[in-house]
Amino acid sequence: MATCRKCGTRKRLRPTRCPRCRSDLDHTETAVATADLAMATGLLGWIRRGITTVVRTVHRTLDL
């Protein structure tokens, strides 16, 4: 086992963050920033249109 350079906690040898440093990340901030970016670029509208197209194609294929 090795020690983390950032906090000194023992961790695995693989180059990953230790459990203590990993828990310090704020995932909600990342999610909010990603959602803001998606709204600003109009990505959610494109996703909605794509899903609608797929649903319509399935309905036509199955004759519903």
ChimeraX attribute file (.defattr): number of C-alpha atoms within 10 A of each C-alpha:
attribute: neighborCount
match mode: 1-to-1
recipient: residues
	/A:1	8
	/A:2	13
	/A:3	13
	/A:4	19
	/A:5	10
	/A:6	10
	/A:7	10
	/A:8	12
	/A:9	14
	/A:10	14
	/A:11	16
	/A:12	13
	/A:13	11
	/A:14	9
	/A:15	9
	/A:16	11
	/A:17	15
	/A:18	21
	/A:19	13
	/A:20	15
	/A:21	14
	/A:22	10
	/A:23	10
	/A:24	8
	/A:25	10
	/A:26	9
	/A:27	10
	/A:28	9
	/A:29	10
	/A:30	11
	/A:31	11
	/A:32	11
	/A:33	12
	/A:34	12
	/A:35	14
	/A:36	12
	/A:37	13
	/A:38	13
	/A:39	12
	/A:40	10
	/A:41	11
	/A:42	11
	/A:43	12
	/A:44	14
	/A:45	12
	/A:46	11
	/A:47	11
	/A:48	10
	/A:49	11
	/A:50	12
	/A:51	12
	/A:52	12
	/A:53	12
	/A:54	11
	/A:55	12
	/A:56	13
	/A:57	12
	/A:58	12
	/A:59	11
	/A:60	10
	/A:61	9
	/A:62	8
	/A:63	7
	/A:64	7
